[in-house]
Amino acid sequence: MLRCPRGLLSRDDGGGWGAVERLTDTAGAQTFRGRAIGGTDRAARGRDSALLLLVEDDAGDALLVEELLSDCGLEAELTWCRTVAEAQEVLADRAGSVCVLLDLHLPDAQGFDGVTRILAGAPHAAVVVLTGLAESEAGLAAVAAGAQDYLVKGRLDPELLNRAVRYALQRKQVEQAASDLQAGRLRAQENARLERGLLPVPLLHTDEVRVTARYEPGRTQSLLGGDFYDVVQTPDGTVHAVIGDVSGHGAAEAALGVCLRVAWRTAVLCGTTGPELARLLEQIAVAERSEAEVFATLTALSLPPGRRSVRVVRAGHHGMLVRSRGEVRWEEPKGGPALGLVPGASHWVESTLPLPADAAVVLFTDGLFEGRVQPDRRLGEEGLLELARRHAALPARAFVDALVDEATAAAAAYGGLADDVAVVQLGWGESAP
């Protein structure tokens, strides 16, 4: 079927194309009727069927190409446009396989400029350039610009045209598959680098405090989130820990998480802690975030050498778990808003939380309890606490793994955990879990 998007070519009432007949519309443009390609109407093929888009301003050449395509038996829809601009309109709403037969001399494009413009708007399209007898160099230049092949108009025959179109479509599919594979590899490498930045090696000068951590990227969206944690010890023996979560998913959010983690470690090692540290991190978050709506939550701990209490600063983050003698309780010290919600106007406080001698503190991000366990219910904080109490007697590694594995399993039937999960347990003392 030869069709022009602006009504320049018409089909007969029988649904096919009869003998060649020249028509003239009211605007004086010459149009043609030719035989149907493949004999299947457009409605039966649908918008995702293969499309052959002929971009040719000469009606005689357009008819010749249509006749050759009719003879070669391709099952495809043929549409004729006179300019690159018209072709771009057709391609704008086309998602299926497309092969563009493109003349190099058009009213609005000369040479391989037409190839560049077509691919800029429809990178999925396969392009076959139509050249004159003395334009082989121009054809090669068009291939270098992104076309799959070029054909010389004066040497066309049905078999050659058939083969060129089919090979062009296949090569484009292979090219796209290779491009997608390479993009996936690069994304995986980028994610791995960002994850290493989000998950550092704890910097401790003593073995009195044991750190057990686990990080599970949320892969349901194939995007990396901005969950991060860190643990360092300052010269006075105080152990500092942080866990945080940047809103959203993607490289920008993950990069902000790395930035905040590095800034936190640097500030702590330079002696900045408490509310002053939260204010500093908010300034950095606001300066480095990609969009004004992005914010970050965090909980920062300072554990003095005696280990009988812990100082806590919370910025929009949820509570934490405290384990002691086979029991688990939920602790949520007083806090302040998330970093970046109200820049410059927020206030944070530092709370002191007493701890048993054999205690362990468990920090985590909200991905651990936000997975759906029923169509209308998430695990939630109460569900997580119940889960933690069932495994309260387990040693550190087994306990952390049980939290993550069971939360993941509970959400598996409803798409799994969409968000990243970070869990860090700090334990000390001979009888600490």
C-alpha positions as CSV (number, residue, x, y, z in Angstrom):
1,M,0.0,0.0,0.0
2,L,1.4,3.4,-1.0
3,R,0.2,6.1,1.3
4,C,1.0,9.7,1.7
5,P,0.4,11.3,5.2
6,R,-1.1,14.4,3.6
7,G,-3.5,12.7,1.3
8,L,-1.4,12.8,-1.8
9,L,-1.8,9.1,-2.6
10,S,-5.2,7.3,-2.5
11,R,-6.3,3.7,-2.3
12,D,-9.1,2.2,-4.4
13,D,-12.2,0.9,-2.8
14,G,-11.1,-2.7,-3.0
15,G,-8.5,-2.3,-0.3
16,G,-5.6,-2.8,-2.8
17,W,-4.0,-0.9,-5.6
18,G,-5.1,-1.3,-9.2
19,A,-3.3,-0.5,-12.4
20,V,-1.1,2.5,-12.2
21,E,-3.2,5.7,-12.5
22,R,-2.1,9.3,-12.3
23,L,-4.2,11.6,-10.1
24,T,-4.2,15.3,-9.5
25,D,-5.5,16.7,-6.2
26,T,-6.9,20.2,-5.7
27,A,-3.5,21.6,-4.9
28,G,-2.1,20.4,-8.2
29,A,0.2,17.8,-6.7
30,Q,0.6,14.6,-8.8
31,T,-0.1,11.3,-7.1
32,F,-0.2,7.7,-8.0
33,R,-1.9,4.5,-7.3
34,G,0.1,1.3,-7.4
35,R,-0.2,-2.4,-6.2
36,A,-0.4,-3.3,-2.6
37,I,2.8,-4.6,-0.9
38,G,2.0,-7.9,0.6
39,G,-1.7,-7.6,0.3
40,T,-2.4,-7.0,4.0
41,D,-4.1,-3.8,5.0
42,R,-2.7,-1.3,7.5
43,A,-5.4,-2.0,10.1
44,A,-4.5,-5.7,10.2
45,R,-0.8,-5.0,10.6
46,G,-1.3,-2.3,13.4
47,R,1.0,0.6,14.4
48,D,3.8,-1.7,15.5
49,S,4.2,-3.5,12.1
50,A,7.2,-2.8,9.9
51,L,7.0,0.5,8.1
52,L,8.8,1.5,4.9
53,L,9.0,5.2,4.7
54,L,10.0,6.6,1.3
55,V,11.3,10.2,1.5
56,E,11.4,11.4,-2.1
57,D,10.3,14.6,-3.6
58,D,10.1,13.3,-7.2
59,A,6.8,11.6,-7.9
60,G,8.2,9.5,-10.8
61,D,11.0,8.1,-8.6
62,A,8.5,7.5,-5.9
63,L,6.3,5.4,-8.2
64,L,9.3,3.5,-9.4
65,V,10.3,2.5,-5.9
66,E,6.7,1.6,-5.1
67,E,6.6,-0.7,-8.2
68,L,9.9,-2.4,-7.2
69,L,8.7,-2.9,-3.6
70,S,5.4,-4.4,-4.9
71,D,7.3,-6.9,-7.0
72,C,9.7,-8.0,-4.3
73,G,6.9,-9.2,-2.0
74,L,7.7,-7.4,1.3
75,E,5.0,-7.6,4.0
76,A,5.2,-4.0,5.1
77,E,3.3,-0.7,5.0
78,L,4.7,1.9,2.5
79,T,4.3,5.6,3.2
80,W,5.6,8.4,1.0
81,C,6.8,11.8,2.2
82,R,8.3,14.6,0.1
83,T,10.4,16.2,2.8
84,V,12.4,15.3,5.9
85,A,10.0,17.4,8.0
86,E,7.1,15.3,6.9
87,A,9.0,12.1,7.6
88,Q,9.8,13.3,11.1
89,E,6.1,13.8,11.7
90,V,5.4,10.2,10.7
91,L,8.2,8.8,12.7
92,A,7.3,10.8,15.9
93,D,4.5,8.3,16.7
94,R,6.1,5.2,15.4
95,A,7.5,2.6,17.8
96,G,7.8,-0.5,15.6
97,S,10.4,-1.5,13.0
98,V,11.0,1.3,10.5
99,C,13.1,1.4,7.3
100,V,13.5,4.8,5.8
101,L,14.4,5.0,2.0
102,L,15.9,8.4,1.9
103,D,16.7,10.5,-1.2
104,L,19.8,12.7,-0.7
105,H,18.3,15.7,-2.6
106,L,15.2,17.0,-0.9
107,P,13.7,20.5,-0.6
108,D,14.6,20.8,3.1
109,A,17.8,18.6,3.2
110,Q,20.8,18.0,1.1
111,G,23.4,15.2,1.4
112,F,23.7,13.3,4.6
113,D,22.1,16.1,6.6
114,G,18.8,14.2,6.0
115,V,20.3,11.1,7.6
116,T,21.4,13.1,10.6
117,R,18.0,14.7,11.1
118,I,16.0,11.4,10.7
119,L,18.2,9.5,13.2
120,A,18.1,12.4,15.7
121,G,14.3,12.1,15.9
122,A,14.1,8.3,15.4
123,P,17.3,6.6,16.4
124,H,15.5,3.2,16.1
125,A,15.0,3.7,12.3
126,A,17.1,1.9,9.7
127,V,18.1,4.2,6.9
128,V,18.8,3.2,3.3
129,V,20.0,6.1,1.2
130,L,19.0,6.5,-2.5
131,T,21.7,8.1,-4.6
132,G,22.3,9.0,-8.2
133,L,24.6,7.1,-10.6
134,A,27.5,9.4,-9.8
135,E,27.0,9.7,-6.1
136,S,28.8,6.7,-4.6
137,E,31.0,9.0,-2.4
138,A,27.8,10.7,-1.1
139,G,26.3,7.3,-0.3
140,L,29.4,6.2,1.7
141,A,29.3,9.5,3.6
142,A,25.7,8.8,4.5
143,V,26.6,5.4,5.8
144,A,29.4,7.0,7.9
145,A,26.7,9.4,9.2
146,G,24.6,6.5,10.4
147,A,22.7,5.0,7.4
148,Q,22.7,1.2,7.1
149,D,23.2,1.1,3.3
150,Y,22.9,3.0,0.1
151,L,21.4,2.1,-3.3
152,V,21.9,3.7,-6.7
153,K,18.6,4.6,-8.2
154,G,19.5,3.7,-11.8
155,R,20.6,0.2,-10.8
156,L,17.7,-0.9,-8.7
157,D,15.8,-4.1,-9.1
158,P,13.2,-5.9,-6.9
159,E,15.7,-8.4,-5.5
160,L,18.3,-5.9,-4.7
161,L,15.8,-3.6,-3.0
162,N,14.3,-6.4,-1.0
163,R,17.6,-7.6,0.3
164,A,18.8,-4.1,1.2
165,V,15.6,-3.4,3.2
166,R,15.7,-6.7,5.0
167,Y,19.4,-6.5,5.8
168,A,19.1,-2.8,6.9
169,L,16.3,-3.8,9.4
170,Q,18.3,-6.7,10.7
171,R,21.6,-4.7,11.1
172,K,19.7,-2.0,12.9
173,Q,18.3,-4.6,15.4
174,V,21.7,-6.0,16.0
175,E,23.1,-2.5,16.4
176,Q,20.5,-1.6,18.9
177,A,20.9,-4.9,20.8
178,A,24.7,-4.3,21.0
179,S,24.1,-0.7,22.1
180,D,21.7,-1.8,24.8
181,L,24.1,-4.5,26.0
182,Q,27.0,-2.0,26.2
183,A,24.8,0.5,28.0
184,G,23.8,-2.2,30.5
185,R,27.5,-3.0,31.1
186,L,28.4,0.6,31.6
187,R,25.4,1.1,34.0
188,A,26.5,-2.0,36.0
189,Q,30.0,-0.7,36.2
190,E,28.8,2.8,37.3
191,N,26.5,1.2,39.9
192,A,29.4,-0.9,41.2
193,R,31.6,2.2,41.6
194,L,28.9,4.1,43.3
195,E,28.1,1.2,45.6
196,R,31.7,1.0,46.6
197,G,31.5,4.7,47.5
198,L,28.3,4.2,49.5
199,L,29.7,1.2,51.4
200,P,33.1,1.9,52.8
201,V,35.3,-0.2,55.0
202,P,34.8,0.8,58.7
203,L,37.8,2.8,60.0
204,L,38.3,1.4,63.5
205,H,41.4,1.3,65.7
206,T,40.1,-1.3,68.1
207,D,38.4,-4.7,67.9
208,E,36.2,-4.0,70.9
209,V,33.4,-2.8,68.6
210,R,32.2,-5.3,66.0
211,V,30.5,-4.0,62.9
212,T,28.1,-6.2,61.0
213,A,26.7,-4.7,57.8
214,R,24.7,-5.7,54.7
215,Y,23.6,-3.8,51.7
216,E,21.0,-4.9,49.1
217,P,20.4,-2.7,46.1
218,G,16.8,-2.5,45.1
219,R,16.7,-3.9,41.6
220,T,13.0,-3.9,40.7
221,Q,13.6,-0.5,39.0
222,S,17.1,-1.4,37.8
223,L,18.3,1.8,39.4
224,L,20.6,2.5,42.2
225,G,19.4,4.4,45.2
226,G,21.2,6.7,47.6
227,D,21.4,4.6,50.9
228,F,24.7,4.9,52.6
229,Y,26.5,4.1,55.9
230,D,29.9,4.5,57.5
231,V,31.7,3.8,60.8
232,V,34.8,5.5,62.0
233,Q,36.7,5.9,65.3
234,T,38.3,9.1,66.5
235,P,41.6,9.3,68.4
236,D,39.7,9.6,71.8
237,G,38.2,6.1,71.3
238,T,34.7,7.3,70.4
239,V,33.1,5.2,67.7
240,H,30.9,7.2,65.2
241,A,28.4,5.7,62.9
242,V,25.9,7.0,60.3
243,I,23.2,5.6,58.1
244,G,21.3,7.7,55.6
245,D,19.0,7.6,52.6
246,V,18.7,10.1,49.7
247,S,15.2,10.3,48.3
248,G,14.7,8.9,44.8
249,H,16.7,6.5,42.6
250,G,19.4,6.9,40.1
251,A,23.0,7.9,39.6
252,A,22.5,11.5,40.8
253,E,20.9,10.3,44.1
254,A,23.6,7.7,44.6
255,A,26.3,10.3,43.9
256,L,24.8,12.6,46.5
257,G,24.8,9.7,49.0
258,V,28.5,9.1,48.3
259,C,29.1,12.9,48.8
260,L,27.2,13.0,52.1
261,R,29.0,9.9,53.4
262,V,32.5,11.3,52.5
263,A,31.5,14.7,54.0
264,W,30.3,13.0,57.2
265,R,33.5,11.0,57.6
266,T,35.7,14.0,57.0
267,A,33.7,16.2,59.4
268,V,33.8,13.6,62.2
269,L,37.5,13.0,61.8
270,C,38.0,16.8,62.0
271,G,36.0,16.9,65.3
272,T,32.5,18.1,64.1
273,T,29.6,16.1,65.6
274,G,26.0,16.6,66.9
275,P,23.6,19.3,65.5
276,E,26.5,21.2,64.0
277,L,27.3,18.2,61.8
278,A,23.7,18.0,60.7
279,R,23.7,21.6,59.7
280,L,26.9,21.1,57.7
281,L,25.6,18.1,55.9
282,E,22.4,19.9,55.0
283,Q,24.4,22.7,53.4
284,I,26.3,20.1,51.4
285,A,23.1,18.3,50.4
286,V,21.4,21.5,49.2
287,A,24.5,22.5,47.2
288,E,25.0,19.1,45.6
289,R,21.5,17.9,44.9
290,S,20.3,17.7,41.3
291,E,16.8,18.9,42.0
292,A,15.3,21.1,44.7
293,E,12.9,18.4,45.8
294,V,15.6,15.9,46.8
295,F,16.2,15.5,50.5
296,A,18.1,13.0,52.7
297,T,17.4,11.4,56.0
298,L,20.1,10.1,58.4
299,T,20.8,8.9,61.9
300,A,24.3,9.6,63.3
301,L,25.6,7.9,66.5
302,S,28.5,8.7,68.8
303,L,29.5,5.9,71.1
304,P,32.0,6.9,73.8
305,P,34.7,4.5,75.1
306,G,32.6,3.4,78.1
307,R,29.8,2.1,75.8
308,R,27.2,2.8,78.5
309,S,25.3,5.3,76.4
310,V,25.1,6.6,72.9
311,R,24.6,10.1,71.6
312,V,22.1,10.3,68.7
313,V,21.2,12.9,66.1
314,R,18.3,12.1,63.8
315,A,17.3,14.0,60.7
316,G,14.0,12.7,59.4
317,H,15.1,9.1,59.8
318,H,13.1,6.5,61.6
319,G,14.1,4.7,64.8
320,M,16.6,2.0,65.5
321,L,16.7,-1.4,67.2
322,V,18.6,-2.1,70.5
323,R,19.4,-5.7,71.2
324,S,20.3,-6.9,74.7
325,R,20.1,-10.3,76.5
326,G,17.9,-11.9,73.8
327,E,15.5,-9.0,73.7
328,V,14.9,-6.3,71.0
329,R,13.3,-3.0,71.5
330,W,12.6,-0.1,69.2
331,E,14.2,3.3,70.1
332,E,13.3,6.6,68.5
333,P,15.2,9.5,70.2
334,K,14.1,13.0,69.6
335,G,15.1,14.3,66.2
336,G,14.7,16.9,63.5
337,P,13.5,17.2,59.9
338,A,15.3,15.6,56.9
339,L,18.2,17.4,55.4
340,G,17.1,19.8,52.7
341,L,13.4,19.9,53.5
342,V,13.6,23.4,54.9
343,P,17.1,24.6,54.1
344,G,18.6,27.0,56.7
345,A,15.5,26.9,59.0
346,S,15.8,23.4,60.5
347,H,16.9,22.5,64.0
348,W,18.3,19.3,65.3
349,V,19.1,18.1,68.8
350,E,21.4,15.5,70.2
351,S,19.8,12.9,72.5
352,T,21.6,10.6,74.9
353,L,20.3,7.0,75.0
354,P,21.5,4.7,77.9
355,L,22.6,1.3,76.9
356,P,23.2,-2.0,78.7
357,A,26.8,-3.2,78.9
358,D,26.1,-6.1,76.4
359,A,23.9,-4.1,74.0
360,A,24.0,-3.9,70.2
361,V,22.6,-1.1,68.2
362,V,21.0,-1.8,64.8
363,L,20.6,0.9,62.2
364,F,18.8,0.4,58.9
365,T,17.1,2.3,56.0
366,D,13.4,2.2,55.3
367,G,13.7,-0.2,52.4
368,L,13.8,-2.9,55.0
369,F,10.2,-2.4,56.2
370,E,8.5,-0.6,53.3
371,G,8.0,-3.7,51.1
372,R,4.4,-4.9,50.6
373,V,3.5,-8.1,52.4
374,Q,-0.2,-7.9,51.4
375,P,-1.8,-6.0,48.6
376,D,-2.9,-3.2,50.9
377,R,-0.2,-3.6,53.7
378,R,3.5,-3.0,54.1
379,L,5.7,-4.8,56.6
380,G,6.0,-1.5,58.6
381,E,7.9,-0.7,61.7
382,E,5.8,-3.0,63.9
383,G,6.2,-5.9,61.5
384,L,9.9,-5.4,61.5
385,L,10.1,-5.3,65.3
386,E,8.1,-8.5,65.5
387,L,10.5,-10.1,62.9
388,A,13.5,-8.9,64.9
389,R,12.1,-10.3,68.2
390,R,11.7,-13.7,66.6
391,H,15.4,-13.8,65.8
392,A,16.7,-12.0,68.9
393,A,18.8,-14.9,70.1
394,L,20.8,-15.1,66.8
395,P,24.4,-13.9,66.6
396,A,25.1,-10.7,64.7
397,R,25.6,-11.9,61.2
398,A,22.7,-14.4,61.3
399,F,20.5,-11.8,62.8
400,V,21.2,-9.2,60.1
401,D,20.8,-11.7,57.4
402,A,17.5,-13.0,58.9
403,L,16.1,-9.4,58.9
404,V,17.0,-8.8,55.2
405,D,16.1,-12.3,53.9
406,E,12.8,-12.6,55.6
407,A,11.7,-9.0,54.7
408,T,12.7,-9.8,51.1
409,A,10.8,-13.1,51.1
410,A,7.7,-11.5,52.6
411,A,7.6,-8.9,49.8
412,A,8.5,-11.4,47.0
413,A,4.9,-12.0,46.0
414,Y,4.2,-8.3,45.5
415,G,7.2,-7.3,43.5
416,G,10.0,-7.6,46.1
417,L,11.8,-4.7,47.8
418,A,11.7,-1.8,45.5
419,D,14.1,0.3,47.6
420,D,17.7,-0.3,48.6
421,V,18.3,-1.8,52.0
422,A,21.2,-1.0,54.3
423,V,21.6,-2.6,57.8
424,V,24.4,-1.9,60.2
425,Q,24.8,-3.5,63.7
426,L,27.3,-2.2,66.2
427,G,28.0,-4.6,69.0
428,W,30.5,-4.7,71.9
429,G,31.3,-6.6,75.1
430,E,31.9,-10.4,75.3
431,S,28.2,-11.3,75.6
432,A,27.0,-8.8,73.0
433,P,24.9,-10.5,70.2
